[in-house]
Amino acid sequence: MSNNKKKGKPEPVKPKSKTLPKLIVVVIGAGLIFTVLYFGGYIPHFQSSKSTQSTQSSFTPPTSIPWGKFIEISNKDLAGAGQENIYFISWIGCPIGASISWSLNYTFYHYQGVTNVKTEGHYSDPNEAGDLASLPGLLFLDSFSYTNSNGIKVKFYPVYMYNETLFAYASNNTPIGSSQLVSAGMSVVNSSVPSGISSLVYKYTNLVNINNLSPHKPSAFLNTPYHHMNTVLVITGSFGTYMLNGQLYTPTNIHGISYAALEDAQANGYSSYPYITNGAQTINHILSM
């Protein structure tokens, strides 16, 4: 099982900048408008324009993508022969990232038989609106690799762009101006993953519209008034490259549940939390293609 370090619910982080308290108040209000974006679907499904044979030349990259559903964004294997790569790109205080983390960890633990996952318990941004505030989650402390039952090497890379309250880098808490959040987040992605992956992340968060939410905009520009990079999960291998942009399940499903309770529930297969196991099955399905 994962090597988890329990961490109590954090105190709200007070920004150093004199202007940030006002900004956070506005973000809380804006979050009430943006909350609807978290409820676009319950369990994601797949959307592919072809079979899983990545050698076909007829693949057409999607010109718009859904929120909360895995979709094939490239027919290219960006991991290399005999290998699969998983990129979890999020930010420390993200409610969506917190919810996905449980399904990811269960995928490794239950389906992939991985025992060297180092995680730390945390709670998402306490300044988020309503039931999105302070959701329990796991922070993945390191990248790691393993060989699955089919003899394929799998590598996992966690990337955290922003800190607990969004307006600073995750790595060093250096403040980020509210108008620079998208470019700052992309700079972290560019320096953390291969260019083939970062270019796809940029394309499908900054250029290509989300087609099942209104208004139709790229995901990085859905949140107002402060646009920022959002959580995405990218999986690539011989089957091509798939992306989940947004939620794996409704994040507020885990509101009010303690980190310790969810950690203990893993040993029982999350029998009381089917959305976590359904999410894990979805991830494992791609890894098994």
C-alpha positions, -999 to 999 in steps of 0.1 A, spaced: 0 0 0 11 36 -4 36 51 21 12 78 33 20 105 58 -11 118 75 -15 156 76 -41 176 94 -64 200 77 -43 230 69 -50 265 81 -60 289 53 -29 303 38 -28 341 41 -12 357 10 17 381 16 6 406 -10 -16 434 2 -39 429 -27 -43 392 -26 -69 391 3 -93 410 -20 -85 387 -48 -93 356 -28 -127 371 -18 -135 376 -54 -123 341 -62 -147 327 -36 -176 346 -52 -165 335 -87 -163 300 -75 -200 300 -70 -204 306 -107 -178 281 -117 -191 253 -94 -214 241 -122 -183 231 -141 -175 204 -116 -208 186 -122 -206 179 -159 -208 142 -154 -206 114 -129 -185 86 -145 -164 95 -175 -165 74 -207 -143 71 -236 -145 91 -268 -123 78 -296 -123 84 -333 -108 51 -342 -98 17 -329 -70 13 -304 -45 4 -332 -23 35 -331 -7 26 -365 -37 38 -384 -31 70 -404 -68 80 -406 -68 96 -371 -81 131 -370 -73 152 -339 -104 164 -321 -113 200 -328 -132 202 -295 -132 180 -264 -155 171 -235 -151 181 -199 -148 151 -176 -144 124 -202 -113 106 -215 -107 113 -252 -80 102 -276 -60 133 -286 -33 116 -306 -27 83 -322 10 85 -314 28 65 -288 47 92 -268 61 68 -242 83 46 -264 82 10 -274 71 -13 -246 63 15 -222 33 35 -209 35 69 -193 10 86 -170 11 124 -164 -10 138 -136 -9 176 -140 -27 194 -112 -22 220 -84 -20 214 -47 -53 230 -37 -74 217 -66 -106 200 -56 -106 180 -89 -70 169 -83 -79 158 -48 -108 136 -60 -88 121 -88 -59 112 -65 -80 85 -47 -89 67 -80 -53 70 -92 -39 56 -60 -64 27 -60 -55 20 -97 -19 15 -86 -27 -4 -54 -55 -27 -66 -51 -32 -103 -14 -26 -109 0 -41 -77 23 -12 -70 35 -8 -34 61 19 -37 38 49 -41 47 77 -18 18 100 -9 9 126 17 -26 133 29 -39 169 24 -70 190 19 -78 211 -11 -80 249 -11 -101 260 19 -111 292 0 -130 273 -27 -167 279 -28 -192 258 -8 -187 220 -7 -156 223 -30 -136 237 0 -111 215 19 -117 182 1 -95 153 13 -69 142 -12 -34 127 -17 -3 144 -29 20 122 -49 55 130 -36 76 114 -63 75 100 -98 79 62 -100 79 33 -124 69 -4 -123 64 -33 -147 29 -45 -151 16 -80 -155 20 -78 -192 57 -70 -189 52 -33 -199 71 -7 -180 48 21 -167 61 54 -155 40 79 -134 48 116 -133 29 140 -109 32 177 -117 19 204 -94 17 239 -109 3 261 -81 2 260 -43 -27 255 -20 -45 288 -28 -36 291 -65 -16 324 -65 19 310 -60 41 283 -75 38 248 -58 76 244 -57 86 275 -38 55 296 -30 67 324 -52 37 346 -58 20 346 -92 1 376 -105 -36 369 -112 -32 377 -149 -2 354 -152 -17 322 -139 -21 304 -172 13 312 -185 29 304 -152 12 271 -150 22 262 -185 58 271 -177 58 245 -150 43 219 -174 69 228 -201 98 223 -176 83 191 -161 72 169 -190 85 161 -226 77 186 -253 53 162 -271 32 160 -239 34 197 -230 24 208 -265 -8 186 -263 -16 199 -228 -13 235 -242 -34 227 -272 -62 210 -253 -63 235 -224 -55 268 -241 -67 265 -277 -94 238 -281 -128 244 -267 -147 223 -242 -178 212 -260 -201 200 -233 -201 232 -211 -214 266 -219 -198 289 -229 -176 268 -252 -141 279 -243 -107 262 -237 -106 249 -201 -79 273 -189 -103 302 -196 -135 288 -181 -129 301 -146 -136 338 -142 -123 363 -133 -90 345 -129 -81 321 -156 -57 293 -147 -45 259 -158 -67 231 -146 -62 194 -138 -56 170 -166 -46 134 -167 -26 122 -198 -19 85 -205 2 75 -235 14 41 -249 11 18 -278 -27 26 -279 -20 63 -286 -25 92 -262 -56 99 -241 -65 129 -220 -90 135 -192 -96 172 -189 -114 179 -157 -131 156 -132 -131 119 -130 -162 120 -108 -181 147 -90 -156 161 -65 -182 170 -39 -189 133 -34 -160 133 -10 -170 165 9 -171 160 46 -151 127 45 -118 127 64 -86 118 47 -81 90 73 -115 75 65 -107 73 28 -73 58 34 -88 31 57 -115 24 31 -90 14 5 -83 -19 23 -120 -27 19 -120 -19 -18 -139 14 -12 -171 -5 -10 -189 26 3 -174 49 -24 -182 33 -58 -173 65 -77 -137 61 -66 -135 25 -78 -154 33 -110 -128 60 -117 -100 36 -110 -116 11 -135 -117 38 -161 -80 46 -157 -70 9 -156 -90 2 -188 -68 26 -207 -36 11 -192 -49 -23 -203 -56 -15 -239 
